[in-house]
Amino acid sequence: MSLTSKIKQQLKAKAHKLKPVIMIGNNGLTDAVNKEIERALHDHELIKIRIQANDRELRHALLHEICHIHKAESVQVIGRIGVIVRFKSS
């Protein structure tokens, strides 16, 4: 599923007031982090993730990997914060 620009705009507006619920530190994408991401997506659909890596390309690669693993879509990346969404199936 690909998000349209109108839907992305709406999701960015909703995400603006959210605080990061997942923090990815020096250990990277561990099993525990993946479990927390799964729980957060199940509970909220739209979440913010803070990635502490200094390398911009690494942050983007981690976010891409997270989206692939959890079947989510990237909404926005600003600095060290990524916003992803996974809609619940009806």
Stockholm file with secondary structure:
# STOCKHOLM 1.0

chainA/1-90         MSLTSKIKQQLKAKAHKLKPVIMIGNNGLTDAVNKEIERALHDHELIKIRIQANDRELRHALLHEICHIHKAESVQVIGRIGVIVRFKSS
#=GR chainA/1-90 SS CCCCHHHHHHHHHHHTTCCCCEEECTTCSCHHHHHHHHHHHHHHSEEEEEECCSCHHHHHHHHHHHHHHHTCEEEEEETTEEEEECCCCC
#=GC SS_cons        CCCCHHHHHHHHHHHTTCCCCEEECTTCSCHHHHHHHHHHHHHHSEEEEEECCSCHHHHHHHHHHHHHHHTCEEEEEETTEEEEECCCCC
//
